């Protein structure tokens, strides 16, 4: 079942360079790869926000029925890292007067929400080891 959502982008108020911890960036992209549609909806319950992630941009909207983008993270530059453990630079774009205040908390809360989503989406079931030499372990 494909659901289409429409969000509106108001005029940009400001933008600033930021960095995202590697653990958050890497987890977001692992979950994006698992998403069948190439888009990931991440509820951030602690803040009543919804994050919508795709390969190019993360947007954040108030979950109280509004469709206006309040904050977006764009222009991720993972190629600038020397290793997978280094943070990723990006630009935070503010669309609402409250966006700078939201930014103070949302980066950490997004990581928690991604971990929760990962726990819910982990494939269950049994596994078995198949020896390469044909002998039982």
Secondary structure, 3 states (H helix, E strand, C coil): CCCCCCCEECCCCEEEEEEECHHHHHHHHHHHHHCCCCCEEEEEHHHCEEEEECCCCEEEEECCCCCEEEEEEEEEEHHHCCCCCCCEEEEEEECCCCHHHHHHHHHHHHHHHHHHHHHHHCCCCCCCCCCCCCCCC
